[in-house]
Amino acid sequence: MKRIPLPVLAVALAALMLCGCATGGSSRLAMQEEQSSQAAARERYTTLRAFALREVPEVWRTIQSLRSALVAQEEQLQSYTRELRRMGRIPEEDAACRRLRAERDRLATQFNQVCAALESLYLKAHGSRSVMGETDLGRMMRDAERDGTQAARMEEQFYEELLYQKMIGQ
């Protein structure tokens, strides 16, 4: 089964709701469940954001950087795919399109890993404040900060290398 990128799903769902296609008996229940799920996701986001900004701001900056890069990559991929189709070409057969997809998938994986690490850190910190000493908790936070900084540096190096390759014509 092919995974649909989250920005594409969000736009499709919003379009369905605006045109009234997502109303009706069983669809209404699905919409209520979706709204409940979205509310839970917003609460989770708010909780993790507050924790990250307070305890490990570098990790939050890394997440924001990866999110921005992911959105830009997705926009570039969608634009290029549209142009390929407009020219009568098949995007799945285009090498540049495959590279863009691979890069988007790499960014998504990295983004998900950093988010999962933040969530894990939050749960450890939240559950361990009474069990762990402040020294252990502080060490855990410093380790997470270091990991976030390292991820941001890796992302920066990747884009510098990509820019260099474009400049030399590879």
SULNORWO-V843248 format. One record per helix or strand of 2 or more residues. SS is the DSSP state (hx for helix, st for strand). FROM is the first residue (numbers start at 1). LEN is the number of residues. Records with the same first field share a line. If there is no record, write none. Layout:
SS=FROM-LEN ; FROM-LEN
This chain:
hx=6-14 ; 25-31 ; 57-30 ; 91-3 ; 95-34 ; 134-35
